[in-house]
Amino acid sequence: MRTEDVSRLELLCRRFSGVELIDLVDDVGGLTPGQAWAHVVSMESKPSLVVRDKHMADAGRSWWSLAREHGVLSDTSSCLISVSGLALGAWARIRLPERAPVFEVFAVDAGSPEFIALNEAGSFFLAVTAEEDETWIYLVERQGGQLRTLPAAH
């Protein structure tokens, strides 16, 4: 784990009032950030929801809706996160204020959001990637060690 990347994540969190970095977690039931990213970037994985960049406010609302519906966020709005471009090698447990602009908070490179938010049980995650003029959201379920991308009902 690189100290400078932890510092960069702390800075990202501090940019928005109420976003709190709580601690770091190596894996959740055997699921590491690298395994989650490998599923998202595999050629077989297709996004659950595609949002054109001009509709980013809609994407943010969809993310919050999916996160609540599938238990990605706890009752205290905490989850585990991995941000692309930060070589933490661990999940970062964070707490988000209600309706925080997650696409802005976790945009490391040139305003492009690329992150995974995992529930604390390790059973669901939402991955966000920036692709040209679109943002892709993946809703992924984990059962018996297998990862499966689900369609979004939104």
PyMOL commands that place a pseudoatom at each C-alpha (Angstrom):
pseudoatom trace, name=CA, resn=MET, resi=1, chain=A, elem=C, hetatm=0, pos=[0.000, 0.000, 0.000]
pseudoatom trace, name=CA, resn=ARG, resi=2, chain=A, elem=C, hetatm=0, pos=[1.445, 3.317, -1.022]
pseudoatom trace, name=CA, resn=THR, resi=3, chain=A, elem=C, hetatm=0, pos=[1.211, 6.097, 1.538]
pseudoatom trace, name=CA, resn=GLU, resi=4, chain=A, elem=C, hetatm=0, pos=[0.943, 8.767, -1.164]
pseudoatom trace, name=CA, resn=ASP, resi=5, chain=A, elem=C, hetatm=0, pos=[-2.145, 7.040, -2.601]
pseudoatom trace, name=CA, resn=VAL, resi=6, chain=A, elem=C, hetatm=0, pos=[-3.815, 6.959, 0.825]
pseudoatom trace, name=CA, resn=SER, resi=7, chain=A, elem=C, hetatm=0, pos=[-3.059, 10.686, 1.082]
pseudoatom trace, name=CA, resn=ARG, resi=8, chain=A, elem=C, hetatm=0, pos=[-4.600, 11.265, -2.374]
pseudoatom trace, name=CA, resn=LEU, resi=9, chain=A, elem=C, hetatm=0, pos=[-7.762, 9.423, -1.297]
pseudoatom trace, name=CA, resn=GLU, resi=10, chain=A, elem=C, hetatm=0, pos=[-7.933, 11.500, 1.883]
pseudoatom trace, name=CA, resn=LEU, resi=11, chain=A, elem=C, hetatm=0, pos=[-7.695, 14.641, -0.268]
pseudoatom trace, name=CA, resn=LEU, resi=12, chain=A, elem=C, hetatm=0, pos=[-10.488, 13.421, -2.555]
pseudoatom trace, name=CA, resn=CYS, resi=13, chain=A, elem=C, hetatm=0, pos=[-12.693, 12.831, 0.492]
pseudoatom trace, name=CA, resn=ARG, resi=14, chain=A, elem=C, hetatm=0, pos=[-11.904, 16.224, 2.030]
pseudoatom trace, name=CA, resn=ARG, resi=15, chain=A, elem=C, hetatm=0, pos=[-12.945, 18.078, -1.150]
pseudoatom trace, name=CA, resn=PHE, resi=16, chain=A, elem=C, hetatm=0, pos=[-16.568, 17.415, -0.200]
pseudoatom trace, name=CA, resn=SER, resi=17, chain=A, elem=C, hetatm=0, pos=[-17.945, 18.144, 3.228]
pseudoatom trace, name=CA, resn=GLY, resi=18, chain=A, elem=C, hetatm=0, pos=[-19.025, 15.057, 5.114]
pseudoatom trace, name=CA, resn=VAL, resi=19, chain=A, elem=C, hetatm=0, pos=[-17.179, 12.429, 3.040]
pseudoatom trace, name=CA, resn=GLU, resi=20, chain=A, elem=C, hetatm=0, pos=[-15.128, 10.527, 5.592]
pseudoatom trace, name=CA, resn=LEU, resi=21, chain=A, elem=C, hetatm=0, pos=[-12.327, 7.970, 5.162]
pseudoatom trace, name=CA, resn=ILE, resi=22, chain=A, elem=C, hetatm=0, pos=[-12.756, 5.558, 8.087]
pseudoatom trace, name=CA, resn=ASP, resi=23, chain=A, elem=C, hetatm=0, pos=[-10.132, 2.838, 7.570]
pseudoatom trace, name=CA, resn=LEU, resi=24, chain=A, elem=C, hetatm=0, pos=[-8.622, 0.340, 5.107]
pseudoatom trace, name=CA, resn=VAL, resi=25, chain=A, elem=C, hetatm=0, pos=[-9.705, -3.301, 4.710]
pseudoatom trace, name=CA, resn=ASP, resi=26, chain=A, elem=C, hetatm=0, pos=[-7.532, -5.847, 2.869]
pseudoatom trace, name=CA, resn=ASP, resi=27, chain=A, elem=C, hetatm=0, pos=[-10.315, -8.042, 1.529]
pseudoatom trace, name=CA, resn=VAL, resi=28, chain=A, elem=C, hetatm=0, pos=[-13.951, -8.765, 2.178]
pseudoatom trace, name=CA, resn=GLY, resi=29, chain=A, elem=C, hetatm=0, pos=[-14.681, -12.458, 2.352]
pseudoatom trace, name=CA, resn=GLY, resi=30, chain=A, elem=C, hetatm=0, pos=[-11.810, -13.117, -0.035]
pseudoatom trace, name=CA, resn=LEU, resi=31, chain=A, elem=C, hetatm=0, pos=[-12.753, -10.410, -2.563]
pseudoatom trace, name=CA, resn=THR, resi=32, chain=A, elem=C, hetatm=0, pos=[-9.934, -7.964, -3.227]
pseudoatom trace, name=CA, resn=PRO, resi=33, chain=A, elem=C, hetatm=0, pos=[-10.210, -4.738, -5.209]
pseudoatom trace, name=CA, resn=GLY, resi=34, chain=A, elem=C, hetatm=0, pos=[-8.096, -6.319, -7.959]
pseudoatom trace, name=CA, resn=GLN, resi=35, chain=A, elem=C, hetatm=0, pos=[-10.559, -9.181, -8.382]
pseudoatom trace, name=CA, resn=ALA, resi=36, chain=A, elem=C, hetatm=0, pos=[-13.509, -6.773, -8.579]
pseudoatom trace, name=CA, resn=TRP, resi=37, chain=A, elem=C, hetatm=0, pos=[-11.725, -4.580, -11.176]
pseudoatom trace, name=CA, resn=ALA, resi=38, chain=A, elem=C, hetatm=0, pos=[-10.759, -7.677, -13.206]
pseudoatom trace, name=CA, resn=HIS, resi=39, chain=A, elem=C, hetatm=0, pos=[-14.444, -8.613, -13.488]
pseudoatom trace, name=CA, resn=VAL, resi=40, chain=A, elem=C, hetatm=0, pos=[-15.454, -5.109, -14.602]
pseudoatom trace, name=CA, resn=VAL, resi=41, chain=A, elem=C, hetatm=0, pos=[-12.772, -4.764, -17.273]
pseudoatom trace, name=CA, resn=SER, resi=42, chain=A, elem=C, hetatm=0, pos=[-13.146, -8.280, -18.686]
pseudoatom trace, name=CA, resn=MET, resi=43, chain=A, elem=C, hetatm=0, pos=[-14.365, -8.500, -22.277]
pseudoatom trace, name=CA, resn=GLU, resi=44, chain=A, elem=C, hetatm=0, pos=[-17.397, -10.546, -21.140]
pseudoatom trace, name=CA, resn=SER, resi=45, chain=A, elem=C, hetatm=0, pos=[-18.625, -7.885, -18.712]
pseudoatom trace, name=CA, resn=LYS, resi=46, chain=A, elem=C, hetatm=0, pos=[-21.267, -5.478, -20.018]
pseudoatom trace, name=CA, resn=PRO, resi=47, chain=A, elem=C, hetatm=0, pos=[-22.509, -2.410, -18.125]
pseudoatom trace, name=CA, resn=SER, resi=48, chain=A, elem=C, hetatm=0, pos=[-25.859, -2.542, -16.348]
pseudoatom trace, name=CA, resn=LEU, resi=49, chain=A, elem=C, hetatm=0, pos=[-26.549, 1.094, -17.172]
pseudoatom trace, name=CA, resn=VAL, resi=50, chain=A, elem=C, hetatm=0, pos=[-25.017, 3.501, -19.731]
pseudoatom trace, name=CA, resn=VAL, resi=51, chain=A, elem=C, hetatm=0, pos=[-25.433, 7.249, -19.216]
pseudoatom trace, name=CA, resn=ARG, resi=52, chain=A, elem=C, hetatm=0, pos=[-24.366, 9.912, -21.712]
pseudoatom trace, name=CA, resn=ASP, resi=53, chain=A, elem=C, hetatm=0, pos=[-22.139, 12.547, -20.107]
pseudoatom trace, name=CA, resn=LYS, resi=54, chain=A, elem=C, hetatm=0, pos=[-24.690, 15.308, -20.662]
pseudoatom trace, name=CA, resn=HIS, resi=55, chain=A, elem=C, hetatm=0, pos=[-26.985, 13.416, -18.244]
pseudoatom trace, name=CA, resn=MET, resi=56, chain=A, elem=C, hetatm=0, pos=[-24.530, 13.107, -15.331]
pseudoatom trace, name=CA, resn=ALA, resi=57, chain=A, elem=C, hetatm=0, pos=[-27.095, 14.337, -12.786]
pseudoatom trace, name=CA, resn=ASP, resi=58, chain=A, elem=C, hetatm=0, pos=[-29.303, 11.396, -13.837]
pseudoatom trace, name=CA, resn=ALA, resi=59, chain=A, elem=C, hetatm=0, pos=[-26.327, 9.038, -13.436]
pseudoatom trace, name=CA, resn=GLY, resi=60, chain=A, elem=C, hetatm=0, pos=[-25.746, 10.278, -9.899]
pseudoatom trace, name=CA, resn=ARG, resi=61, chain=A, elem=C, hetatm=0, pos=[-29.389, 9.744, -8.958]
pseudoatom trace, name=CA, resn=SER, resi=62, chain=A, elem=C, hetatm=0, pos=[-29.306, 6.273, -10.539]
pseudoatom trace, name=CA, resn=TRP, resi=63, chain=A, elem=C, hetatm=0, pos=[-26.139, 5.388, -8.604]
pseudoatom trace, name=CA, resn=TRP, resi=64, chain=A, elem=C, hetatm=0, pos=[-27.726, 6.402, -5.279]
pseudoatom trace, name=CA, resn=SER, resi=65, chain=A, elem=C, hetatm=0, pos=[-30.931, 4.518, -6.104]
pseudoatom trace, name=CA, resn=LEU, resi=66, chain=A, elem=C, hetatm=0, pos=[-29.060, 1.329, -7.048]
pseudoatom trace, name=CA, resn=ALA, resi=67, chain=A, elem=C, hetatm=0, pos=[-26.758, 1.645, -4.021]
pseudoatom trace, name=CA, resn=ARG, resi=68, chain=A, elem=C, hetatm=0, pos=[-29.727, 1.866, -1.648]
pseudoatom trace, name=CA, resn=GLU, resi=69, chain=A, elem=C, hetatm=0, pos=[-31.822, -0.780, -3.435]
pseudoatom trace, name=CA, resn=HIS, resi=70, chain=A, elem=C, hetatm=0, pos=[-29.035, -3.392, -3.398]
pseudoatom trace, name=CA, resn=GLY, resi=71, chain=A, elem=C, hetatm=0, pos=[-27.568, -2.611, 0.015]
pseudoatom trace, name=CA, resn=VAL, resi=72, chain=A, elem=C, hetatm=0, pos=[-24.260, -1.275, -1.264]
pseudoatom trace, name=CA, resn=LEU, resi=73, chain=A, elem=C, hetatm=0, pos=[-24.534, 1.447, 1.384]
pseudoatom trace, name=CA, resn=SER, resi=74, chain=A, elem=C, hetatm=0, pos=[-25.052, 0.613, 5.050]
pseudoatom trace, name=CA, resn=ASP, resi=75, chain=A, elem=C, hetatm=0, pos=[-27.642, 2.323, 7.234]
pseudoatom trace, name=CA, resn=THR, resi=76, chain=A, elem=C, hetatm=0, pos=[-24.957, 4.906, 8.058]
pseudoatom trace, name=CA, resn=SER, resi=77, chain=A, elem=C, hetatm=0, pos=[-24.150, 5.430, 4.340]
pseudoatom trace, name=CA, resn=SER, resi=78, chain=A, elem=C, hetatm=0, pos=[-20.804, 3.669, 4.582]
pseudoatom trace, name=CA, resn=CYS, resi=79, chain=A, elem=C, hetatm=0, pos=[-19.326, 1.284, 2.045]
pseudoatom trace, name=CA, resn=LEU, resi=80, chain=A, elem=C, hetatm=0, pos=[-15.983, -0.003, 0.856]
pseudoatom trace, name=CA, resn=ILE, resi=81, chain=A, elem=C, hetatm=0, pos=[-14.429, 1.719, -2.117]
pseudoatom trace, name=CA, resn=SER, resi=82, chain=A, elem=C, hetatm=0, pos=[-11.642, 1.241, -4.635]
pseudoatom trace, name=CA, resn=VAL, resi=83, chain=A, elem=C, hetatm=0, pos=[-10.708, 4.193, -6.817]
pseudoatom trace, name=CA, resn=SER, resi=84, chain=A, elem=C, hetatm=0, pos=[-9.002, 3.644, -10.173]
pseudoatom trace, name=CA, resn=GLY, resi=85, chain=A, elem=C, hetatm=0, pos=[-5.555, 5.198, -10.295]
pseudoatom trace, name=CA, resn=LEU, resi=86, chain=A, elem=C, hetatm=0, pos=[-4.895, 4.738, -6.581]
pseudoatom trace, name=CA, resn=ALA, resi=87, chain=A, elem=C, hetatm=0, pos=[-2.761, 1.701, -5.795]
pseudoatom trace, name=CA, resn=LEU, resi=88, chain=A, elem=C, hetatm=0, pos=[-4.112, 1.123, -2.308]
pseudoatom trace, name=CA, resn=GLY, resi=89, chain=A, elem=C, hetatm=0, pos=[-4.186, -2.660, -2.584]
pseudoatom trace, name=CA, resn=ALA, resi=90, chain=A, elem=C, hetatm=0, pos=[-7.076, -2.590, -0.097]
pseudoatom trace, name=CA, resn=TRP, resi=91, chain=A, elem=C, hetatm=0, pos=[-10.658, -1.452, 0.195]
pseudoatom trace, name=CA, resn=ALA, resi=92, chain=A, elem=C, hetatm=0, pos=[-11.168, 1.945, 1.808]
pseudoatom trace, name=CA, resn=ARG, resi=93, chain=A, elem=C, hetatm=0, pos=[-14.136, 2.127, 4.157]
pseudoatom trace, name=CA, resn=ILE, resi=94, chain=A, elem=C, hetatm=0, pos=[-15.830, 5.489, 3.694]
pseudoatom trace, name=CA, resn=ARG, resi=95, chain=A, elem=C, hetatm=0, pos=[-18.955, 7.256, 4.887]
pseudoatom trace, name=CA, resn=LEU, resi=96, chain=A, elem=C, hetatm=0, pos=[-20.892, 9.420, 2.455]
pseudoatom trace, name=CA, resn=PRO, resi=97, chain=A, elem=C, hetatm=0, pos=[-23.352, 12.159, 3.316]
pseudoatom trace, name=CA, resn=GLU, resi=98, chain=A, elem=C, hetatm=0, pos=[-26.759, 11.562, 1.731]
pseudoatom trace, name=CA, resn=ARG, resi=99, chain=A, elem=C, hetatm=0, pos=[-26.728, 12.329, -2.000]
pseudoatom trace, name=CA, resn=ALA, resi=100, chain=A, elem=C, hetatm=0, pos=[-23.024, 13.269, -2.064]
pseudoatom trace, name=CA, resn=PRO, resi=101, chain=A, elem=C, hetatm=0, pos=[-21.861, 13.848, -5.657]
pseudoatom trace, name=CA, resn=VAL, resi=102, chain=A, elem=C, hetatm=0, pos=[-19.978, 10.529, -5.844]
pseudoatom trace, name=CA, resn=PHE, resi=103, chain=A, elem=C, hetatm=0, pos=[-19.033, 11.016, -9.498]
pseudoatom trace, name=CA, resn=GLU, resi=104, chain=A, elem=C, hetatm=0, pos=[-17.212, 14.220, -8.531]
pseudoatom trace, name=CA, resn=VAL, resi=105, chain=A, elem=C, hetatm=0, pos=[-15.761, 12.909, -5.267]
pseudoatom trace, name=CA, resn=PHE, resi=106, chain=A, elem=C, hetatm=0, pos=[-14.072, 9.912, -6.911]
pseudoatom trace, name=CA, resn=ALA, resi=107, chain=A, elem=C, hetatm=0, pos=[-12.989, 11.501, -10.194]
pseudoatom trace, name=CA, resn=VAL, resi=108, chain=A, elem=C, hetatm=0, pos=[-9.208, 11.142, -10.033]
pseudoatom trace, name=CA, resn=ASP, resi=109, chain=A, elem=C, hetatm=0, pos=[-8.170, 11.843, -13.617]
pseudoatom trace, name=CA, resn=ALA, resi=110, chain=A, elem=C, hetatm=0, pos=[-9.549, 14.873, -15.483]
pseudoatom trace, name=CA, resn=GLY, resi=111, chain=A, elem=C, hetatm=0, pos=[-12.979, 14.640, -13.907]
pseudoatom trace, name=CA, resn=SER, resi=112, chain=A, elem=C, hetatm=0, pos=[-13.634, 11.061, -15.009]
pseudoatom trace, name=CA, resn=PRO, resi=113, chain=A, elem=C, hetatm=0, pos=[-15.236, 8.941, -12.266]
pseudoatom trace, name=CA, resn=GLU, resi=114, chain=A, elem=C, hetatm=0, pos=[-13.781, 5.444, -12.008]
pseudoatom trace, name=CA, resn=PHE, resi=115, chain=A, elem=C, hetatm=0, pos=[-14.495, 3.610, -8.776]
pseudoatom trace, name=CA, resn=ILE, resi=116, chain=A, elem=C, hetatm=0, pos=[-16.081, 0.547, -7.204]
pseudoatom trace, name=CA, resn=ALA, resi=117, chain=A, elem=C, hetatm=0, pos=[-18.335, 0.737, -4.137]
pseudoatom trace, name=CA, resn=LEU, resi=118, chain=A, elem=C, hetatm=0, pos=[-18.755, -2.597, -2.326]
pseudoatom trace, name=CA, resn=ASN, resi=119, chain=A, elem=C, hetatm=0, pos=[-21.168, -3.402, 0.477]
pseudoatom trace, name=CA, resn=GLU, resi=120, chain=A, elem=C, hetatm=0, pos=[-19.618, -4.521, 3.750]
pseudoatom trace, name=CA, resn=ALA, resi=121, chain=A, elem=C, hetatm=0, pos=[-20.878, -8.081, 3.311]
pseudoatom trace, name=CA, resn=GLY, resi=122, chain=A, elem=C, hetatm=0, pos=[-19.082, -8.324, -0.038]
pseudoatom trace, name=CA, resn=SER, resi=123, chain=A, elem=C, hetatm=0, pos=[-22.237, -9.500, -1.834]
pseudoatom trace, name=CA, resn=PHE, resi=124, chain=A, elem=C, hetatm=0, pos=[-22.923, -6.520, -4.151]
pseudoatom trace, name=CA, resn=PHE, resi=125, chain=A, elem=C, hetatm=0, pos=[-20.903, -3.766, -5.724]
pseudoatom trace, name=CA, resn=LEU, resi=126, chain=A, elem=C, hetatm=0, pos=[-21.429, -0.862, -8.080]
pseudoatom trace, name=CA, resn=ALA, resi=127, chain=A, elem=C, hetatm=0, pos=[-18.596, -0.075, -10.460]
pseudoatom trace, name=CA, resn=VAL, resi=128, chain=A, elem=C, hetatm=0, pos=[-18.397, 3.187, -12.378]
pseudoatom trace, name=CA, resn=THR, resi=129, chain=A, elem=C, hetatm=0, pos=[-16.168, 3.696, -15.411]
pseudoatom trace, name=CA, resn=ALA, resi=130, chain=A, elem=C, hetatm=0, pos=[-15.806, 6.580, -17.848]
pseudoatom trace, name=CA, resn=GLU, resi=131, chain=A, elem=C, hetatm=0, pos=[-15.889, 5.608, -21.518]
pseudoatom trace, name=CA, resn=GLU, resi=132, chain=A, elem=C, hetatm=0, pos=[-15.479, 8.404, -24.100]
pseudoatom trace, name=CA, resn=ASP, resi=133, chain=A, elem=C, hetatm=0, pos=[-18.699, 10.470, -23.749]
pseudoatom trace, name=CA, resn=GLU, resi=134, chain=A, elem=C, hetatm=0, pos=[-20.518, 7.991, -21.498]
pseudoatom trace, name=CA, resn=THR, resi=135, chain=A, elem=C, hetatm=0, pos=[-20.417, 6.728, -17.952]
pseudoatom trace, name=CA, resn=TRP, resi=136, chain=A, elem=C, hetatm=0, pos=[-20.948, 3.014, -17.429]
pseudoatom trace, name=CA, resn=ILE, resi=137, chain=A, elem=C, hetatm=0, pos=[-22.392, 1.615, -14.220]
pseudoatom trace, name=CA, resn=TYR, resi=138, chain=A, elem=C, hetatm=0, pos=[-22.062, -2.077, -13.391]
pseudoatom trace, name=CA, resn=LEU, resi=139, chain=A, elem=C, hetatm=0, pos=[-24.244, -3.697, -10.748]
pseudoatom trace, name=CA, resn=VAL, resi=140, chain=A, elem=C, hetatm=0, pos=[-22.423, -6.847, -9.705]
pseudoatom trace, name=CA, resn=GLU, resi=141, chain=A, elem=C, hetatm=0, pos=[-23.658, -9.608, -7.438]
pseudoatom trace, name=CA, resn=ARG, resi=142, chain=A, elem=C, hetatm=0, pos=[-21.311, -12.038, -5.708]
pseudoatom trace, name=CA, resn=GLN, resi=143, chain=A, elem=C, hetatm=0, pos=[-22.601, -15.485, -4.809]
pseudoatom trace, name=CA, resn=GLY, resi=144, chain=A, elem=C, hetatm=0, pos=[-20.457, -18.455, -3.856]
pseudoatom trace, name=CA, resn=GLY, resi=145, chain=A, elem=C, hetatm=0, pos=[-17.314, -16.672, -5.002]
pseudoatom trace, name=CA, resn=GLN, resi=146, chain=A, elem=C, hetatm=0, pos=[-18.766, -15.997, -8.475]
pseudoatom trace, name=CA, resn=LEU, resi=147, chain=A, elem=C, hetatm=0, pos=[-19.292, -12.469, -9.819]
pseudoatom trace, name=CA, resn=ARG, resi=148, chain=A, elem=C, hetatm=0, pos=[-22.262, -11.734, -12.082]
pseudoatom trace, name=CA, resn=THR, resi=149, chain=A, elem=C, hetatm=0, pos=[-23.230, -8.387, -13.622]
pseudoatom trace, name=CA, resn=LEU, resi=150, chain=A, elem=C, hetatm=0, pos=[-26.956, -7.729, -13.324]
pseudoatom trace, name=CA, resn=PRO, resi=151, chain=A, elem=C, hetatm=0, pos=[-29.155, -5.518, -15.506]
pseudoatom trace, name=CA, resn=ALA, resi=152, chain=A, elem=C, hetatm=0, pos=[-30.333, -2.315, -13.871]
pseudoatom trace, name=CA, resn=ALA, resi=153, chain=A, elem=C, hetatm=0, pos=[-34.085, -1.938, -13.616]
pseudoatom trace, name=CA, resn=HIS, resi=154, chain=A, elem=C, hetatm=0, pos=[-33.790, 1.866, -13.967]
for i in range(1, 154): cmd.bond("trace and resi %d" % i, "trace and resi %d" % (i + 1))
show_as sticks, trace
zoom trace
